[in-house]
Amino acid sequence: MTGNCPEFLESVLAANALGAIAVPLNFRLSGPETAFVLEDSGAAVLVVDALCAATADTALAQLSQQPAVLAIRQTGDALAGSTAYEDALTEAGPSPRGPMSPRTRPR
């Protein structure tokens, strides 16, 4: 749940590489609408930026099962318990398969 930023594209491409399904959320959704989409999709991870932090916080409070939250840049106090997006990337380290090319991409 972000505005237009490089991290949005990174997270969608990462989900695809993992075989997961990315569910982009419009930043104009309300908290209850966001909660519905997260619950209905069974989201395991929510990527959120400062623009959407307050809405995400409202949505997360309504969920029966909490997804992991990756916060892009500074989101303030609205998302306590989230992991910084850049910290998650650093923790993950380089891809064990190396850079992907059309020839090495899994089919």
C-alpha positions as MATLAB code, in Angstrom:
seq = 'MTGNCPEFLESVLAANALGAIAVPLNFRLSGPETAFVLEDSGAAVLVVDALCAATADTALAQLSQQPAVLAIRQTGDALAGSTAYEDALTEAGPSPRGPMSPRTRPR';
ca = [
       0.000    0.000    0.000;
       2.108    2.782   -1.364;
       2.133    5.704   -3.674;
       4.189    5.496   -6.845;
       7.707    4.640   -5.718;
      10.524    2.255   -6.678;
       9.795    0.059   -3.658;
       6.337   -0.699   -5.025;
       7.815   -2.114   -8.208;
      10.521   -3.974   -6.252;
       7.975   -5.618   -3.978;
       5.689   -6.675   -6.851;
       8.608   -8.154   -8.788;
       9.895   -9.891   -5.640;
       6.481  -11.442   -5.019;
       6.403  -12.704   -8.609;
       9.912  -14.154   -8.281;
       8.816  -15.996   -5.133;
       5.723  -17.372   -6.834;
       3.468  -15.278   -4.599;
       0.617  -13.101   -5.817;
       0.937   -9.350   -5.321;
      -2.298   -7.552   -4.456;
      -1.794   -3.831   -5.106;
      -3.925   -1.629   -2.868;
      -5.145    1.781   -3.998;
      -3.928    4.501   -1.647;
      -7.411    6.021   -1.741;
      -9.062    3.048    0.007;
     -10.406    3.637    3.498;
      -9.246    1.622    6.514;
     -12.243   -0.763    6.458;
     -11.930   -1.257    2.680;
      -8.233   -2.015    3.049;
      -8.962   -4.439    5.891;
     -11.477   -6.272    3.707;
      -8.986   -6.685    0.844;
      -6.220   -7.838    3.212;
      -8.509  -10.345    4.948;
     -10.088  -11.602    1.734;
      -6.729  -12.082   -0.008;
      -5.077  -13.767    2.978;
      -2.193  -11.304    2.769;
       0.970  -12.513    4.487;
       2.925   -9.265    4.017;
       1.874   -5.629    3.766;
       4.299   -3.108    2.275;
       3.315    0.420    3.298;
       4.748    3.921    3.013;
       4.227    7.094    5.039;
       1.405    8.245    2.742;
      -0.697    5.192    3.657;
       0.501    4.500    7.207;
      -2.569    5.852    9.003;
      -4.975    3.922    6.762;
      -2.898    0.763    7.121;
      -2.892    1.141   10.904;
      -6.707    1.395   10.918;
      -6.982   -1.653    8.636;
      -4.532   -3.757   10.663;
      -6.536   -3.133   13.837;
      -9.547   -4.826   12.180;
      -7.801   -8.008   11.001;
      -8.107  -11.371   12.709;
      -4.679  -12.444   11.415;
      -1.888   -9.879   11.198;
       0.403   -9.871    8.150;
       4.068   -8.952    8.473;
       4.404   -5.220    7.812;
       7.300   -3.706    5.883;
       7.452    0.074    6.309;
       9.021    2.097    3.506;
      11.071    5.010    4.790;
       9.720    6.869    7.786;
       6.126    6.019    8.694;
       6.139    7.643   12.124;
       4.547    5.949   15.121;
       1.490    4.716   13.202;
       2.941    1.270   12.469;
       4.406   -0.031   15.691;
       5.907   -3.472   15.262;
       6.672   -3.037   11.574;
      10.015   -3.864    9.998;
      11.816   -1.238    7.962;
      11.762   -2.168    4.274;
      15.488   -1.471    3.837;
      16.324   -3.533    6.945;
      14.408   -6.486    5.498;
      16.377   -6.201    2.261;
      19.664   -6.055    4.142;
      18.704   -9.067    6.264;
      17.795  -11.081    3.181;
      21.187  -10.547    1.555;
      21.928  -11.209   -2.096;
      19.840  -13.605   -4.134;
      21.187  -17.152   -3.749;
      20.612  -17.675   -7.464;
      22.334  -14.485   -8.560;
      20.857  -12.071  -11.087;
      18.012  -13.462  -13.120;
      18.037  -13.330  -16.881;
      15.533  -14.705  -19.391;
      17.732  -17.829  -19.678;
      17.946  -18.535  -15.931;
      14.419  -17.545  -14.942;
      12.377  -20.457  -13.513;
       9.584  -21.655  -15.766;
];
